[in-house]
């Protein structure tokens, strides 16, 4: 599926050489006081840099700051965490060195394949290496994520997450390579698309489709919890003129109810439909679609039809148009 757009590539088989953490570059760390675990105050640190600093210096500065951060986080966590790295990644985990090296190898292979798959849409914005946190337990994982939630936010179960705050990074509690591989592909796709203003449903649609294209076993229908007819019935029972607005606003992806997997499935399906109809138009749409209206205006101008056409192909006729004025929480 989507092989022509999210094409699978042969990844290099050689493991990348690891790099030891080097924090010799002088970095004045400023820590956020509202966090229970160490998290740098990235805006304050950036404000203190010289406007004349070039990209090479900024890369080294933020890379060193990230290593200081991971050292502090390792000391604050209960298990025996340590960091390791390659040219493109910094990893913090409690895994033995050989297992950590395999995770870094998987990350390197995924990065190469996703870059080739997404083409010009992918961009490694920012400075420093990609940071990957692999927590030793779900307790450590959810304790870390809780720092980034607003008061009253629900905490849906998850295998991994890309945290696009300050220094973008992704985290997981899976330490088995088979499970972690899917998390790496999914969250790294988010990281490479983070520079675009695209709505959350499109972000997730990309991530799931790339994940299933690069890891075909995940699309095996024998692994699905529901048959296609059962999934269609669940969609029909869940979505209406009110609940569809949580899909467009992105709220549906951050709830702890049964609608979460339906939101991901709907995002996957309509993203695949749009890509299959016209690849060039879809890429143009993905580059300019915005969170503020769920991509409605961009769809009219690039795809040539309203977003409701995509949803109708899955759910049938209905009041499916995005209505941002009705969204309880506006996208940031």
KAGIMO-V134310 format. One record per residue. RES is the residue in one letter. OMEGA is omega in whole degrees, -180 to 180 (* if undefined). NEAR is the number of other ideal C-beta (glycine too) atoms within 10 Angstrom. Layout:
<<RES	OMEGA	NEAR> <RES	OMEGA	NEAR>>
This chain:
<<X	178	14> <X	-179	17> <X	-179	10> <X	180	9> <X	178	20> <X	-170	24> <X	177	14> <X	179	15> <X	175	13> <X	-180	9> <X	178	16> <X	-177	12> <X	-178	7> <X	178	9> <X	180	14> <X	175	17> <X	180	9> <X	178	16> <X	177	14> <X	178	8> <X	180	18> <X	-178	11> <X	-177	15> <X	179	8> <X	-179	14> <X	179	7> <X	176	19> <X	-178	9> <X	174	14> <X	-173	16> <X	176	14> <X	-178	15> <X	-178	7> <X	-179	8> <X	179	14> <X	174	10> <X	-175	14> <X	173	18> <X	-180	21> <X	172	22> <X	-172	16> <X	178	18> <X	180	10> <X	179	12> <X	179	19> <X	-179	18> <X	-179	9> <X	-179	8> <X	179	12> <X	176	8> <X	-178	4> <X	-178	6> <X	-180	13> <X	-175	8> <X	-179	8> <X	179	9> <X	-179	14> <X	178	16> <X	-179	14> <X	-179	16> <X	-177	19> <X	176	23> <X	178	20> <X	178	19> <X	178	23> <X	179	26> <X	173	24> <X	180	17> <X	-178	27> <X	175	25> <X	180	18> <X	179	16> <X	179	17> <X	-179	17> <X	-177	9> <X	-178	12> <X	-173	20> <X	-178	11> <X	-178	12> <X	-179	10> <X	176	21> <X	-180	17> <X	175	21> <X	-176	20> <X	173	25> <X	-179	20> <X	-174	11> <X	-171	14> <X	166	24> <X	-178	24> <X	170	23> <X	180	27> <X	175	24> <X	-177	19> <X	172	21> <X	-176	10> <X	-179	10> <X	179	7> <X	177	16> <X	179	22> <X	178	18> <X	177	16> <X	179	23> <X	177	25> <X	179	20> <X	178	21> <X	-179	24> <X	178	21> <X	-180	22> <X	-180	25> <X	-180	22> <X	-177	15> <X	-179	23> <X	176	26> <X	-180	16> <X	-178	15> <X	-176	24> <X	178	20> <X	-175	11> <X	179	7> <X	-177	16> <X	179	18> <X	175	14> <X	-179	14> <X	179	11> <X	-176	16> <X	-177	19> <X	-179	20> <X	174	20> <X	180	25> <X	179	23> <X	177	29> <X	176	24> <X	-175	25> <X	-175	24> <X	-179	17> <X	176	14> <X	179	13> <X	178	11> <X	-178	20> <X	-177	21> <X	175	15> <X	178	15> <X	-178	22> <X	-177	16> <X	-180	13> <X	-175	14> <X	179	15> <X	174	12> <X	178	6> <X	179	4> <X	178	5> <X	174	13> <X	-179	11> <X	179	12> <X	176	12> <X	179	8> <X	176	17> <X	-179	15> <X	-178	24> <X	170	20> <X	-178	21> <X	-177	20> <X	-178	17> <X	179	11> <X	175	17> <X	-177	20> <X	-180	18> <X	177	23> <X	-171	22> <X	177	22> <X	174	23> <X	178	22> <X	174	19> <X	173	17> <X	-172	8> <X	-179	14> <X	180	10> <X	-176	14> <X	-179	24> <X	179	22> <X	178	20> <X	-179	24> <X	-179	29> <X	-178	27> <X	-175	27> <X	177	25> <X	173	26> <X	176	26> <X	-177	21> <X	-177	25> <X	177	24> <X	-172	23> <X	-179	16> <X	-178	15> <X	-178	19> <X	-171	13> <X	179	23> <X	-174	26> <X	-179	21> <X	180	27> <X	175	25> <X	-178	24> <X	177	23> <X	175	25> <X	-173	28> <X	-179	25> <X	180	22> <X	176	23> <X	179	26> <X	-177	24> <X	178	21> <X	-179	22> <X	178	23> <X	-172	18> <X	-179	11> <X	-178	11> <X	179	15> <X	180	15> <X	-178	9> <X	179	7> <X	179	5> <X	-177	8> <X	178	12> <X	-176	7> <X	172	12> <X	180	10> <X	-180	9> <X	177	8> <X	179	11> <X	179	16> <X	179	14> <X	178	12> <X	177	16> <X	-177	16> <X	-178	13> <X	-173	10> <X	-171	18> <X	173	23> <X	-176	13> <X	180	12> <X	-176	10> <X	-180	14> <X	179	24> <X	175	22> <X	175	20> <X	-178	25> <X	-179	26> <X	-177	25> <X	-178	21> <X	-177	19> <X	-179	25> <X	-177	19> <X	179	18> <X	-179	15> <X	-178	11> <X	-176	12> <X	-178	10> <X	-176	19> <X	-178	17> <X	176	13> <X	178	19> <X	178	24> <X	-179	17> <X	178	19> <X	178	24> <X	179	24> <X	-174	21> <X	-176	20> <X	174	22> <X	178	25> <X	179	21> <X	-178	16> <X	-179	25> <X	-176	22> <X	-176	13> <X	-178	15> <X	-175	14> <X	-179	13> <X	179	8> <X	180	17> <X	178	20> <X	177	16> <X	178	15> <X	-177	23> <X	-177	23> <X	-173	14> <X	180	15> <X	-176	25> <X	179	16> <X	-171	20> <X	178	17> <X	180	17> <X	180	28> <X	-175	25> <X	-179	19> <X	180	16> <X	-180	22> <X	180	23> <X	-173	13> <X	-177	11> <X	179	21> <X	180	20> <X	177	12> <X	-179	13> <X	179	16> <X	-180	26> <X	179	18> <X	179	16> <X	-178	21> <X	179	23> <X	179	14> <X	-180	13> <X	-172	16> <X	-176	20> <X	-177	12> <X	-180	8> <X	179	14> <X	-171	11> <X	-175	23> <X	175	15> <X	178	25> <X	-176	17> <X	-180	15> <X	-180	7> <X	-178	11> <X	-178	17> <X	178	8> <X	-179	12> <X	178	10> <X	179	17> <X	*	7>>
